[in-house]
Amino acid sequence: MTSPSASAARAIRLLEIDRVTAEVADAFHRAGIRSILLKGPALARWLYDHGSERSYVDSDLLVADEHIDEATDVLSTLGFRRSALDLRNDWPRHAVVFARSNVTVDLHRTLAGARVSPSHVWREVSTRTTPMRVGGAEVEVLSLPARALVVALHAAKDGGRVGKVNRDLQRALDRVPAMTWMEVAALAQRLQASEALAAGLRRIPDGAILATRLGLPTSLTPDLALRARTVPPLATGIDWLMTSKGARGRASLVLRKLFPPPDFLRAWTPVARRGWPGLVTAYAWRPLWVAWHGIPATLAVIRAHVRARRGTA
């Protein structure tokens, strides 16, 4: 049971995140940038009778891909900086993490699991939104079918390591009518996210039954097969490395993993924050760490590709 003091601390934390969400969304609006709140209170208030039952740790805002640079500039003026642990240009990402003090904003350009272009994603999900009052400001949230899709895609991405993601999915299954799930499946098809939707639903028994009823594919892409289980460190990057084209890009990624920027190392290990001797020590240790973790990560990726070919999770 959660103690009263812990509950109060969590409530204060959620209020702080909501306030930052309102601040950022308002700044985007004043800069002519439309944004959509993907998760956080958008899911908590929908899926739980009391929104505070479901905690969240950051603010997830989707903007049109054409406005990503402008949105980044706005975040910079608000004092946000790109997370040091979120290296640039490693592999294609659906979101980039920005931090200010102890609050982070995930700036999304697309949805995880969608294989169409970010601009296509935006056209599909931005046509129907609904207003929600968050942190004293009005923000846009996704329509019901798109919201349900986000829950399932989140389960496909993180359901193997984050328990609350699967709880969210079960509640969505309990609350969303069967006819709406047909709309969800149609939207997923337009976003080329049917495999990810199916993988997310099949995280839990009720979802597996629904996936069968909807006629969703049983095939898996290698990245979905990889995420179907606990993902070891470096596995996502190695998967991208193995499937991407271009020797220069691959070599650049390897070098960045072996010798990342100093800010990354300082965020990665406390040793690097002990002046230049500590930073040198961290640089010496980093290749050994990559080699040690690279072996199980590579094996996990190979097994995922095998499972994808066999069509098993």
N, C-alpha and C positions, 0 to 999 in steps of 0.2 A: 504494500500500500504506500502511495506517495504521501509524504508528510506535508502538513499545511504550508510550512516554509518553502518546501520545494515547489509546491503548486503555485504559490505566490510568485516565486522567482521565475517560474516558467511563464506565468501570465504576463509578468513585466517584460520578459524577453520577447514574447509574441507581440506585445504592444509596440515595442521598439522596432521590430522588423516591419510591422504594419506602417509605422510612421515613416520609416525609410522608403518603403514601397510607394507611399503617397508622395513623398518628396521627389523621388526619382521620376515617377509617372507624370507628376505636374511639370517638372523641368523638361521632360521630353515633350509634353504637350505645348509648352511655351516655345520650344524650339521647332515646332511643326512636325514632331515625330510621333506617330501613333504607336502605342504599345499595348500589349495584351498580357494580363497576369495569368500565368499557366497553372501554378500550383499554390502552395501556402494556404491562405484563407479561402481561395477559390475552391479548393478541395475540402478543407476542414469543415467549413460551414455547410457544404453540400452533403458530405458523407456522414457527418457525426451530428447527433442531436445538439450537442454543445461543442462549438468549434474548438474550444480549448482542450478537448479530449485528444486532439491530434496536433502534436507539436510540429514545427518546421523551423529550419535553421537559416534560411536565406530567402531572398526574393527572386523569383524566376519571371523575367519579362521577355516576351517575344517582340521583336521589331522586324520590319521589312529589311531584307538583306541590303537593299540600296541605301538604307539609313544607318547601317552598322557603324560606319566611321563617324558619322555625326553623333550618334548615341554614345560612342566611346568618348568623344570630345566633351559631351555634356557630363558624363560621369566623372571625367577628369576635373572639370570645373567645380564639381561637388565634392572633390577631395578623394575620389575613389582611384585606386591604382590597380592595375592588373596583378592578379595573384602571382607571386614569384614561383609557386609550384606549377603554374599553368604556362608552360613554355610555349612560345610562339612557333607556329608552322611545323609542329611535330607530325600531326596527321589531321585530316578533316574532323572538326568538332562541331557538335550541334550548338554549343554554348561556350562562352568565355567567362571566367570568374573574375570579378572585381571586388576589392575589399577596401573598407574604410573603418578604422578602429576594429571593433569586433563584429561588424555586420558585413555580409557579402551580398552582392547582386550577381546573379547568373544572367548574362545577356545572351538570349537565344536568337539564332538566325534561322533555325529550323527545328523540327521535332526529331528526336532520336528514333531511328527505325524507318523514317521516311526516305525513300531512295529517289524521289524527284528533286528538282532544284529547290533551293530555299525560296525563290520567288514564287514557284508553283505552290509550295506549302502555304505561304502567306496569302495568296489569292484564295485558296480553298477555305482556310480557317478564319479569315478576317471578314468574310462576307456576313456572317451571323455571330454577333457577340451580344452580351448582356451586361448592363452596368452593375457594379457592386461598390458599396461604400467601404473603403479600407483606410484606416489611419486618418480619417477626417477628410478624405478626398474620394471622388468618384473615379473608379478605374474600370476598364473593360475586362471581362473574363469570357472564356470560350462558351459556345453554345453547348447544350447537353451532349449531343453525339460526339463533338470534338473533345469535350472534357472526359468522357468515358474512354475515348481512344487514348488520350494522354495517360490515363491511369493504367491501361493495359500495356502501352508502350513502355511506361516506367517499370512495370513488372517484368517485361522482357529484358530490360536493361539492367535493373538492380534487384530484382526479386530474389536472386540467389544469395544476396548478402545483406539486404535490408528488410527486416521482417515487416515493418509497417507498410511497405509497398504492397505486399500480398494481402494485408488486412484491408487496405484501401480498395483493392480489387474485389475482395469478397463483398464489401459494403456496396460497391458500385453494381455488382451483379444482383444484389438484393434489392436495389432501389431503381435500377434502370429497366423499363419495360422491354419485353422481347422485341417489339416492333422498332424501338429505338436502336437496339443492337444491330438490326438490319441496316439502319442508317450508318452506324459506326463501321460496319463491314464495308459498306459502299464507299464511305469516305476513305477508309484504309486502302481500298483498291485504287482510288484516284491518286493517292499519295504513294502508291507502290510500297505499302507498309503492311500488306496482308500477312506475310510471313511473321513479321514482328508482332502483329496483333494476335495471331494464333499462338506464338510462343509465349506471349504474356498471359493469355487466357489459360493456357495449359499449365501454368504454375500451380493452379489449385484445381481440385476435382470438379467443382461446379463450372469453372471456366472451361475445362476440357470438354465437358458435355456440351456447353454452348458453342465452342469452336466447331465441334462435329455437326451440330444442328445448322450452323451457318455455312457449312461446306468450306471452311477455311483450309488452306493448304497444310499438309503434314510435313512438307519439305522444310529444311532449315538452311539458312545461309551460314557460312563458317563463323561469322561474328556472333550470330545468335546462338549457335552451338557452343561457342566459347563462353558466352555469358550465362548459359544454362546452368553452369556450375560456378563455384567460387573462382574468381579470376585472380591468378597470381600476379605479383608486381611485374610490370613490363610486358605482359602478355598482349595487351591491346596494341601497343606500339610495334611489337614483333609481328603481329598479325598484319598490320598495315604495311610493315616493311616487306613481308613475304608476298603480298598481293599487289603492291604498287609497282608502277613502271617508272623507269628512269634511275640509272645508276647514281647520278649526281644527288638526287633527292634522298636516296637510301644512304649514301655516304654521309650526307649532311645530318640526317637523323641520328646515325650512329655516333658521330662526333659530338652532337649536342647531348646525347645521353651519357657519353663517357665524360665529357668536359662541359657541363652546363654553366650558365652565367653565375657569377658570385652570389647574386641575390637568391637564386634557386638553392644553392648550397646552404646559405644561411637559414633559409626556411626549412630545408630538408633535414639538417642535423645541427644540434647545438654546438658541436665542436667548431663548425665554421664561423660561429659568432664570437670566437675568442681571439679576435685580432688576426693579423696576417699569418702567424704560425698555425692557428687553427684552420684557417682557410686552406693553407698549403696541405695540411694533414687531410682535410676533407677531399681535396683534389686527388691526393694519392690514394685514398680509400675508395673513391667513387668507381674507378674501373674494376676493382676487385668485387665490389658490391654488385655491379652490373653483371659481371661474369658469373657470380654465384647464383644470382636470381635469374639470369638469362637462360640457364639450362632448363629448370622446371617450367619456365614461361614458354620456351620453345616447344617443349614436349606437350604442354597443354594446348598450344596452338595446333600442332600436328594432329593430336587426338581430336580436336574440334573439327578440323577439316575432314577427318575420316568419318566422324559421326554425321557431319553434314552430307557427305556423299551417300551414307547409308540411310539418311533420313531419321536418325535417332538423336535424342537430346543427351 
